[in-house]
């Protein structure tokens, strides 16, 4: 038998609720998501990994992830590209990320933000846990 792949009712953005940058990103996306098209769930919600066994918690802890309608999990810069294509307010900029150079720019930008996220989490006195 193959791996169980459950599908969500709408895309699920998996973010780190202990990360101030991640929470800000989630808040900004909530502002754009007037129609509530994306479910936003913190990776600290254990039921997420019980309901969607195709998700790997340690991978979700390393970078932002999104569970698509077909049950496929995507991570990192690919999540940003996916979200850009979903929202009318930013769709006019979708062409920027559809080109090869645009994808490289999004990936580079995401990598730099993720490095900053790791540093903030590691040095954050309010996060309640030390990360390596």
N, CA and C atoms as an extended XYZ file, in Angstrom:
396
Properties=species:S:1:pos:R:3:atomname:S:1:resname:S:1:resid:I:1 pbc="F F F"
N         0.828       -1.187        0.000 N   UNK     1
C         0.000        0.000        0.000 CA  UNK     1
C         0.870        1.247        0.000 C   UNK     1
N         0.374        2.303       -0.663 N   UNK     2
C         1.103        3.564       -0.729 CA  UNK     2
C         0.865        4.410        0.506 C   UNK     2
N         1.583        5.500        0.556 N   UNK     3
C         1.457        6.451        1.663 CA  UNK     3
C         0.083        7.118        1.621 C   UNK     3
N        -0.502        7.317        2.787 N   UNK     4
C        -1.801        7.980        2.887 CA  UNK     4
C        -1.619        9.473        2.596 C   UNK     4
N        -2.456        9.990        1.690 N   UNK     5
C        -2.427       11.412        1.364 CA  UNK     5
C        -3.829       11.963        1.550 C   UNK     5
N        -4.027       12.694        2.627 N   UNK     6
C        -5.315       13.344        2.865 CA  UNK     6
C        -5.301       14.702        2.176 C   UNK     6
N        -6.469       15.120        1.714 N   UNK     7
C        -6.566       16.407        1.029 CA  UNK     7
C        -7.365       17.397        1.877 C   UNK     7
N        -6.906       18.637        1.938 N   UNK     8
C        -7.613       19.654        2.722 CA  UNK     8
C        -8.778       20.260        1.932 C   UNK     8
N        -9.699       20.893        2.650 N   UNK     9
C       -10.824       21.586        2.007 CA  UNK     9
C       -10.361       22.846        1.292 C   UNK     9
N        -9.320       23.475        1.824 N   UNK    10
C        -8.692       24.624        1.180 CA  UNK    10
C        -7.206       24.550        1.506 C   UNK    10
N        -6.371       25.253        0.748 N   UNK    11
C        -4.933       25.186        1.034 CA  UNK    11
C        -4.649       25.561        2.490 C   UNK    11
N        -3.673       24.871        3.070 N   UNK    12
C        -3.293       25.134        4.462 CA  UNK    12
C        -1.869       25.679        4.493 C   UNK    12
N        -1.732       26.896        5.003 N   UNK    13
C        -0.419       27.480        5.218 CA  UNK    13
C         0.047       27.051        6.602 C   UNK    13
N         1.211       26.433        6.675 N   UNK    14
C         1.760       25.973        7.947 CA  UNK    14
C         2.875       26.945        8.331 C   UNK    14
N         2.683       27.646        9.438 N   UNK    15
C         3.646       28.660        9.861 CA  UNK    15
C         4.061       28.394       11.300 C   UNK    15
N         5.172       28.989       11.700 N   UNK    16
C         5.721       28.827       13.047 CA  UNK    16
C         5.197       29.953       13.938 C   UNK    16
N         4.291       29.627       14.838 N   UNK    17
C         3.686       30.630       15.725 CA  UNK    17
C         4.673       31.175       16.755 C   UNK    17
N         5.836       30.536       16.908 N   UNK    18
C         6.861       31.021       17.831 CA  UNK    18
C         7.824       31.996       17.154 C   UNK    18
N         7.652       32.202       15.863 N   UNK    19
C         8.553       33.050       15.085 CA  UNK    19
C         7.867       34.376       14.767 C   UNK    19
N         8.400       35.490       15.276 N   UNK    20
C         7.774       36.788       15.019 CA  UNK    20
C         7.647       37.116       13.526 C   UNK    20
N         8.652       36.766       12.724 N   UNK    21
C         8.572       37.023       11.282 CA  UNK    21
C         7.464       36.204       10.637 C   UNK    21
N         7.334       34.963       11.068 N   UNK    22
C         6.301       34.083       10.513 CA  UNK    22
C         4.907       34.589       10.875 C   UNK    22
N         4.759       35.042       12.102 N   UNK    23
C         3.466       35.567       12.552 CA  UNK    23
C         3.119       36.829       11.765 C   UNK    23
N         4.106       37.693       11.512 N   UNK    24
C         3.867       38.900       10.706 CA  UNK    24
C         3.446       38.530        9.288 C   UNK    24
N         4.108       37.531        8.711 N   UNK    25
C         3.753       37.092        7.363 CA  UNK    25
C         2.317       36.581        7.346 C   UNK    25
N         1.970       35.795        8.343 N   UNK    26
C         0.607       35.256        8.451 CA  UNK    26
C        -0.409       36.389        8.587 C   UNK    26
N        -0.090       37.393        9.383 N   UNK    27
C        -0.993       38.536        9.552 CA  UNK    27
C        -1.170       39.298        8.237 C   UNK    27
N        -0.083       39.497        7.510 N   UNK    28
C        -0.160       40.195        6.222 CA  UNK    28
C        -0.993       39.393        5.231 C   UNK    28
N        -0.801       38.085        5.221 N   UNK    29
C        -1.575       37.233        4.320 CA  UNK    29
C        -3.050       37.239        4.715 C   UNK    29
N        -3.333       37.237        6.002 N   UNK    30
C        -4.723       37.309        6.471 CA  UNK    30
C        -5.392       38.585        5.980 C   UNK    30
N        -4.642       39.669        5.962 N   UNK    31
C        -5.168       40.945        5.477 CA  UNK    31
C        -5.523       40.848        3.991 C   UNK    31
N        -4.687       40.175        3.205 N   UNK    32
C        -4.943       40.003        1.769 CA  UNK    32
C        -6.056       39.000        1.493 C   UNK    32
N        -6.201       38.032        2.382 N   UNK    33
C        -7.131       36.914        2.164 CA  UNK    33
C        -8.538       37.274        2.644 C   UNK    33
N        -9.154       38.230        1.974 N   UNK    34
C       -10.489       38.710        2.360 CA  UNK    34
C       -11.553       37.617        2.256 C   UNK    34
N       -11.374       36.687        1.325 N   UNK    35
C       -12.355       35.621        1.108 CA  UNK    35
C       -12.047       34.352        1.901 C   UNK    35
N       -11.029       34.417        2.763 N   UNK    36
C       -10.660       33.267        3.592 CA  UNK    36
C       -10.392       32.029        2.732 C   UNK    36
N        -9.536       32.207        1.723 N   UNK    37
C        -9.225       31.129        0.782 CA  UNK    37
C        -8.138       30.191        1.285 C   UNK    37
N        -7.391       30.634        2.291 N   UNK    38
C        -6.289       29.829        2.824 CA  UNK    38
C        -6.506       29.632        4.318 C   UNK    38
N        -6.388       28.390        4.758 N   UNK    39
C        -6.415       28.096        6.196 CA  UNK    39
C        -4.995       28.268        6.708 C   UNK    39
N        -4.835       28.967        7.807 N   UNK    40
C        -3.509       29.199        8.372 CA  UNK    40
C        -3.420       28.478        9.704 C   UNK    40
N        -2.510       27.528        9.761 N   UNK    41
C        -2.399       26.671       10.938 CA  UNK    41
C        -0.960       26.667       11.436 C   UNK    41
N        -0.758       26.918       12.735 N   UNK    42
C         0.604       26.880       13.265 CA  UNK    42
C         1.141       25.451       13.296 C   UNK    42
N         2.425       25.312       13.056 N   UNK    43
C         3.024       23.971       13.075 CA  UNK    43
C         2.988       23.367       14.465 C   UNK    43
N         2.708       24.170       15.478 N   UNK    44
C         2.593       23.663       16.844 CA  UNK    44
C         1.287       22.902       17.072 C   UNK    44
N         0.369       22.947       16.128 N   UNK    45
C        -0.903       22.223       16.221 CA  UNK    45
C        -0.667       20.767       15.806 C   UNK    45
N        -0.540       19.888       16.787 N   UNK    46
C        -0.218       18.478       16.523 CA  UNK    46
C        -1.267       17.780       15.665 C   UNK    46
N        -2.519       18.222       15.739 N   UNK    47
C        -3.569       17.573       14.946 CA  UNK    47
C        -3.309       17.728       13.447 C   UNK    47
N        -2.580       18.760       13.072 N   UNK    48
C        -2.231       18.974       11.666 CA  UNK    48
C        -1.470       17.769       11.117 C   UNK    48
N        -0.512       17.281       11.880 N   UNK    49
C         0.328       16.171       11.425 CA  UNK    49
C        -0.385       14.828       11.567 C   UNK    49
N        -1.362       14.757       12.458 N   UNK    50
C        -2.187       13.552       12.569 CA  UNK    50
C        -3.161       13.467       11.395 C   UNK    50
N        -3.759       14.601       11.028 N   UNK    51
C        -4.740       14.626        9.940 CA  UNK    51
C        -4.109       14.554        8.555 C   UNK    51
N        -2.877       15.008        8.436 N   UNK    52
C        -2.195       15.025        7.144 CA  UNK    52
C        -0.825       14.363        7.293 C   UNK    52
N        -0.805       13.023        7.299 N   UNK    53
C         0.447       12.303        7.541 CA  UNK    53
C         1.516       12.528        6.468 C   UNK    53
N         1.137       13.107        5.343 N   UNK    54
C         2.133       13.391        4.311 CA  UNK    54
C         3.040       14.560        4.704 C   UNK    54
N         2.652       15.302        5.739 N   UNK    55
C         3.486       16.401        6.223 CA  UNK    55
C         4.578       15.875        7.142 C   UNK    55
N         5.760       16.445        7.025 N   UNK    56
C         6.883       16.093        7.873 CA  UNK    56
C         7.129       17.273        8.818 C   UNK    56
N         6.919       17.065       10.103 N   UNK    57
C         7.014       18.169       11.067 CA  UNK    57
C         8.396       18.809       11.074 C   UNK    57
N         9.451       18.011       11.015 N   UNK    58
C        10.792       18.607       11.062 CA  UNK    58
C        11.057       19.466        9.825 C   UNK    58
N        10.520       19.087        8.672 N   UNK    59
C        10.657       19.923        7.473 CA  UNK    59
C         9.861       21.214        7.637 C   UNK    59
N         8.677       21.112        8.227 N   UNK    60
C         7.844       22.302        8.453 CA  UNK    60
C         8.494       23.254        9.455 C   UNK    60
N         9.302       22.722       10.368 N   UNK    61
C        10.012       23.569       11.329 CA  UNK    61
C        11.153       24.332       10.665 C   UNK    61
N        11.663       23.800        9.556 N   UNK    62
C        12.800       24.420        8.875 CA  UNK    62
C        12.406       25.573        7.966 C   UNK    62
N        11.225       25.484        7.349 N   UNK    63
C        10.773       26.530        6.442 CA  UNK    63
C         9.260       26.475        6.292 C   UNK    63
N         8.697       27.551        5.776 N   UNK    64
C         7.256       27.642        5.580 CA  UNK    64
C         6.792       26.545        4.617 C   UNK    64
N         5.610       25.997        4.886 N   UNK    65
C         5.025       24.964        4.031 CA  UNK    65
C         3.566       25.292        3.749 C   UNK    65
N         3.074       24.710        2.675 N   UNK    66
C         1.674       24.851        2.317 CA  UNK    66
C         1.195       23.514        1.787 C   UNK    66
N         0.023       23.110        2.232 N   UNK    67
C        -0.602       21.882        1.752 CA  UNK    67
C        -1.633       22.283        0.704 C   UNK    67
N        -1.398       21.850       -0.530 N   UNK    68
C        -2.278       22.222       -1.638 CA  UNK    68
C        -3.550       21.373       -1.620 C   UNK    68
N        -4.529       21.778       -2.424 N   UNK    69
C        -5.823       21.079       -2.469 CA  UNK    69
C        -5.697       19.609       -2.848 C   UNK    69
N        -4.688       19.271       -3.646 N   UNK    70
C        -4.501       17.876       -4.051 CA  UNK    70
C        -3.735       17.063       -3.008 C   UNK    70
N        -3.380       17.706       -1.876 N   UNK    71
C        -2.675       17.015       -0.805 CA  UNK    71
C        -1.166       17.114       -0.898 C   UNK    71
N        -0.659       17.735       -1.960 N   UNK    72
C         0.787       17.891       -2.110 CA  UNK    72
C         1.288       18.981       -1.170 C   UNK    72
N         2.387       18.699       -0.479 N   UNK    73
C         3.015       19.688        0.399 CA  UNK    73
C         4.151       20.359       -0.365 C   UNK    73
N         4.174       21.689       -0.310 N   UNK    74
C         5.266       22.438       -0.918 CA  UNK    74
C         5.902       23.303        0.159 C   UNK    74
N         7.156       23.679       -0.046 N   UNK    75
C         7.850       24.456        0.968 CA  UNK    75
C         8.710       25.558        0.386 C   UNK    75
N         9.116       26.468        1.264 N   UNK    76
C        10.046       27.527        0.897 CA  UNK    76
C         9.489       28.514       -0.104 C   UNK    76
N        10.343       28.909       -1.045 N   UNK    77
C         9.981       29.918       -2.043 CA  UNK    77
C         8.807       29.468       -2.905 C   UNK    77
N         8.650       28.169       -3.070 N   UNK    78
C         7.530       27.650       -3.866 CA  UNK    78
C         6.183       28.053       -3.244 C   UNK    78
N         6.134       28.162       -1.923 N   UNK    79
C         4.913       28.611       -1.236 CA  UNK    79
C         4.594       30.052       -1.634 C   UNK    79
N         5.616       30.887       -1.675 N   UNK    80
C         5.415       32.291       -2.037 CA  UNK    80
C         4.879       32.388       -3.465 C   UNK    80
N         5.476       31.638       -4.382 N   UNK    81
C         5.017       31.631       -5.773 CA  UNK    81
C         3.558       31.187       -5.855 C   UNK    81
N         3.199       30.165       -5.119 N   UNK    82
C         1.829       29.646       -5.113 CA  UNK    82
C         0.858       30.704       -4.589 C   UNK    82
N         1.220       31.353       -3.495 N   UNK    83
C         0.340       32.359       -2.897 CA  UNK    83
C         0.166       33.578       -3.805 C   UNK    83
N         1.232       33.978       -4.487 N   UNK    84
C         1.137       35.108       -5.415 CA  UNK    84
C         0.092       34.823       -6.485 C   UNK    84
N         0.045       33.585       -6.942 N   UNK    85
C        -0.908       33.232       -8.003 CA  UNK    85
C        -2.355       33.168       -7.498 C   UNK    85
N        -2.553       33.082       -6.196 N   UNK    86
C        -3.897       32.923       -5.621 CA  UNK    86
C        -4.661       34.217       -5.393 C   UNK    86
N        -3.951       35.304       -5.152 N   UNK    87
C        -4.625       36.514       -4.696 CA  UNK    87
C        -4.693       37.587       -5.771 C   UNK    87
N        -5.912       38.058       -6.056 N   UNK    88
C        -6.104       39.073       -7.097 CA  UNK    88
C        -5.256       40.328       -6.882 C   UNK    88
N        -5.078       40.726       -5.636 N   UNK    89
C        -4.313       41.933       -5.341 CA  UNK    89
C        -2.857       41.848       -5.737 C   UNK    89
N        -2.325       40.651       -5.806 N   UNK    90
C        -0.919       40.490       -6.188 CA  UNK    90
C        -0.755       39.742       -7.507 C   UNK    90
N        -1.848       39.292       -8.100 N   UNK    91
C        -1.749       38.548       -9.358 CA  UNK    91
C        -1.133       39.376      -10.472 C   UNK    91
N        -1.334       40.695      -10.430 N   UNK    92
C        -0.745       41.528      -11.480 CA  UNK    92
C         0.781       41.473      -11.453 C   UNK    92
N         1.349       41.009      -10.332 N   UNK    93
C         2.796       40.853      -10.234 CA  UNK    93
C         3.242       39.411      -10.472 C   UNK    93
N         2.290       38.532      -10.762 N   UNK    94
C         2.612       37.113      -10.941 CA  UNK    94
C         3.639       36.901      -12.043 C   UNK    94
N         3.587       37.713      -13.079 N   UNK    95
C         4.541       37.562      -14.179 CA  UNK    95
C         5.982       37.679      -13.685 C   UNK    95
N         6.180       38.426      -12.592 N   UNK    96
C         7.525       38.586      -12.050 CA  UNK    96
C         8.097       37.269      -11.543 C   UNK    96
N         7.242       36.414      -11.000 N   UNK    97
C         7.737       35.151      -10.451 CA  UNK    97
C         7.593       33.995      -11.427 C   UNK    97
N         6.956       34.229      -12.562 N   UNK    98
C         6.790       33.160      -13.537 CA  UNK    98
C         8.016       33.000      -14.428 C   UNK    98
N         8.794       34.059      -14.601 N   UNK    99
C        10.006       33.954      -15.414 CA  UNK    99
C        11.090       33.237      -14.608 C   UNK    99
N        12.069       32.706      -15.318 N   UNK   100
C        13.164       31.997      -14.645 CA  UNK   100
C        13.941       32.941      -13.730 C   UNK   100
N        14.200       34.159      -14.203 N   UNK   101
C        14.933       35.114      -13.360 CA  UNK   101
C        14.080       35.552      -12.168 C   UNK   101
N        12.771       35.650      -12.363 N   UNK   102
C        11.872       35.988      -11.259 CA  UNK   102
C        11.867       34.908      -10.196 C   UNK   102
N        11.848       33.652      -10.634 N   UNK   103
C        11.879       32.530       -9.686 CA  UNK   103
C        13.173       32.539       -8.884 C   UNK   103
N        14.284       32.845       -9.560 N   UNK   104
C        15.572       32.915       -8.862 CA  UNK   104
C        15.561       34.040       -7.830 C   UNK   104
N        14.964       35.174       -8.200 N   UNK   105
C        14.901       36.311       -7.273 CA  UNK   105
C        14.042       35.976       -6.059 C   UNK   105
N        12.891       35.349       -6.286 N   UNK   106
C        12.014       34.958       -5.175 CA  UNK   106
C        12.734       33.963       -4.274 C   UNK   106
N        13.419       33.000       -4.881 N   UNK   107
C        14.144       31.994       -4.105 CA  UNK   107
C        15.248       32.650       -3.266 C   UNK   107
N        15.996       33.557       -3.873 N   UNK   108
C        17.064       34.253       -3.157 CA  UNK   108
C        16.482       35.058       -1.991 C   UNK   108
N        15.435       35.822       -2.272 N   UNK   109
C        14.790       36.631       -1.239 CA  UNK   109
C        14.272       35.741       -0.113 C   UNK   109
N        13.609       34.640       -0.476 N   UNK   110
C        13.084       33.732        0.543 CA  UNK   110
C        14.225       33.173        1.395 C   UNK   110
N        15.315       32.741        0.756 N   UNK   111
C        16.445       32.178        1.497 CA  UNK   111
C        16.998       33.183        2.508 C   UNK   111
N        17.108       34.443        2.110 N   UNK   112
C        17.628       35.473        3.016 CA  UNK   112
C        16.670       35.710        4.185 C   UNK   112
N        15.378       35.755        3.897 N   UNK   113
C        14.392       35.935        4.966 CA  UNK   113
C        14.412       34.737        5.908 C   UNK   113
N        14.559       33.532        5.352 N   UNK   114
C        14.593       32.327        6.183 CA  UNK   114
C        15.841       32.307        7.071 C   UNK   114
N        16.977       32.784        6.551 N   UNK   115
C        18.186       32.896        7.376 CA  UNK   115
C        17.941       33.857        8.545 C   UNK   115
N        17.300       34.976        8.250 N   UNK   116
C        16.976       35.942        9.303 CA  UNK   116
C        16.014       35.330       10.315 C   UNK   116
N        15.030       34.575        9.828 N   UNK   117
C        14.066       33.910       10.715 CA  UNK   117
C        14.799       32.980       11.680 C   UNK   117
N        15.727       32.195       11.167 N   UNK   118
C        16.489       31.271       12.020 CA  UNK   118
C        17.280       32.038       13.082 C   UNK   118
N        17.895       33.141       12.675 N   UNK   119
C        18.667       33.944       13.630 CA  UNK   119
C        17.754       34.546       14.697 C   UNK   119
N        16.628       35.093       14.281 N   UNK   120
C        15.689       35.693       15.235 CA  UNK   120
C        15.196       34.641       16.218 C   UNK   120
N        14.830       33.461       15.708 N   UNK   121
C        14.333       32.395       16.598 CA  UNK   121
C        15.409       31.936       17.565 C   UNK   121
N        16.637       31.827       17.080 N   UNK   122
C        17.730       31.360       17.928 CA  UNK   122
C        18.016       32.360       19.050 C   UNK   122
N        17.971       33.637       18.716 N   UNK   123
C        18.324       34.684       19.674 CA  UNK   123
C        17.134       35.259       20.432 C   UNK   123
N        15.942       34.784       20.152 N   UNK   124
C        14.724       35.367       20.718 CA  UNK   124
C        14.519       34.936       22.175 C   UNK   124
N        14.575       35.879       23.124 N   UNK   125
C        14.361       35.519       24.519 CA  UNK   125
C        12.903       35.161       24.812 C   UNK   125
N        11.981       35.639       24.002 N   UNK   126
C        10.563       35.384       24.244 CA  UNK   126
C        10.030       34.134       23.582 C   UNK   126
N        10.865       33.453       22.810 N   UNK   127
C        10.375       32.278       22.088 CA  UNK   127
C        10.216       31.067       22.996 C   UNK   127
N        10.850       31.087       24.147 N   UNK   128
C        10.639       30.026       25.117 CA  UNK   128
C        11.417       28.752       24.876 C   UNK   128
N        12.161       28.705       23.787 N   UNK   129
C        12.977       27.520       23.564 CA  UNK   129
C        14.183       27.885       22.719 C   UNK   129
N        15.267       27.198       22.986 N   UNK   130
C        16.485       27.468       22.240 CA  UNK   130
C        16.534       26.562       21.030 C   UNK   130
N        16.867       27.129       19.900 N   UNK   131
C        16.991       26.358       18.660 CA  UNK   131
C        18.439       26.357       18.222 C   UNK   131
N        18.826       25.305       17.541 N   UNK   132
C        20.183       25.226       17.000 CA  UNK   132
C        20.210       25.713       15.592 C   UNK   132
